Amino acid sequence: MWQALRAELAYLRPWLLGGLGIAVAVMALVSVIFATFGGPPAVAASAIRAMFPLAACLIVAFIVQAYHKDERRALLFLAGPVTPRQLAMVRVLIPLALGICGMLVAALILSVDSAITGSVAFETLQIVGYVGGQLLLYTQMGLLIQEAVVSARQRRRSAALAGWATLFGGAILLTVVTFAALASQGPSTWPSLHGANLIASAILMVVTVRLYTGRTDFTH
Amino acid sequence: MTQKESNDAPAARLQGLTKHFPTFELGPLDLTLERGTVVALVGPNGAGKTTTLNCMAGLVVPDAGTVEIFGETVGPNQTSYRRNLGYVGEGSGFFQRWTVDRNLDHLARLLPGWSSARAVQLTRRFGLPRDKAVRDLSTGNRAKLALVAALARGSRLLLLDEPTAGLDPVVRAEVLDVLWEVTEDGEHAVLYSTHVLSDISRLADELVFLRDGRVIQRSGREELAESWRRVSFRLPDQTVDLIGVVEHRRLQNDHQVITRSATATLELLSDLGAEGVETARMTIEEIAVQILKEGHDVASPAS
């Protein structure tokens, strides 16, 4: 499984580097605009700059999902000692790895900001972390939707139903938790928001792996 | 449960293999592929050839029945049988933006039993441009690469789904040459599906005819070549009902028939006093076309 994951990560490296390169260029341009014409408060400006690498990683995650499907990678890995469960894990771990990569670059940008401005506001870190968590959630949602659709096509109705139920149930629960956390506005607000993102992502990953493992046709 | 490979097990055994689709049903299919044999799976589009091969490769999970490769059960969560299996089908899963060499390097790390020396030898033999990205390869070169991947891992059973489809005659001949060499040692078993009927006469020991998801006939190539004949004769003023005849044309007293039981037909013609009897051998392609055309009429018990 690790060999498969390593190969996939090596394969996506040009896109990742290209995406991050574009993100850094846009970020630099935005910084110049802020400096020249005046921008939002420092807290928001830092957060905005840190969003670009996160967004780049999200886009790369979607590109990789598309390539994985188009190039029918399952045929390659299932010819070797990789089980469908391991292959499914590779699929859900790729966005996670990209998310971590995006967060690291964002952290680097915030560190540079901190060195220049003297400090980075606590809220900035939380906002960037929250957006990172949300982006991870979206990529996992994409994979789960894909599996729910495949399950329906393969006439595995209960699996498809489980996929859609997880998706909609999770979305509703996440919305409720988010609103409740924002309404409380206490010390537990940010931990609740981050926790909800991570738990929801983990649930989506588990269900995606289960649905993929239950496929009856791995050729498409 | 992982099964150990059995020394006396056939290369592949399918028992009661069944797969339902909304518009098509495969099986129940029983088929045994002995070690060292080359079997061609022949049938029209939608006969179930690709589904059969996909089930054997563990890429499609059957609704019922079992598949064993060298005695090991095939299933998506089993991996041990795969070391003996090389599969060339529609799509290969290669990293399209990587070069041939990089893909082969990756396979060397992924697949136990991989022989880099064999891979290099085959890429040279096929004239594959090793520094070219897979997405830039021609259809023929992609087929060759898939074949290299299947052969360099030391598989003893090759499942080939239309391996020569879309190839020009020269490349097809090269691919068939390599397959011929591979099977010459008597160790490798090959099951391949094809539309190119001329490939059959070159490679296959046996032919399995599929139609509407079922085996309608299984015969040895030599057996077919010996039993099928085109017979012309003259038989005045007589209505004839000949054994084994699948096609009968008559112009007044001149008859031309195609028979799948040459001996029986000729004996009967002799008894009837037919004159000017002439027989002509048929090519395997011609026979295959007749069997598929008349599939339901000539069906015989499948082995």
Interface residues (C-beta under 8 A of the other chain):
Chain A: Q3 A4 A7 Y11 P14 Y67 E71 R72 R73 A74 L75 L76 F77 L78 A79 G80 P81 V82 T83 P84 R85 R155 T213 R215 T216 D217 F218 T219
Chain B: P22 N54 A57 G58 L59 V60 V61 P76 N77 T79 R82 R83 L85 Y87 G89 E90 G91 S92 G93 F94 F95 Q96 R97 W98 H106 L107 R109 L110 L111 P112 A149
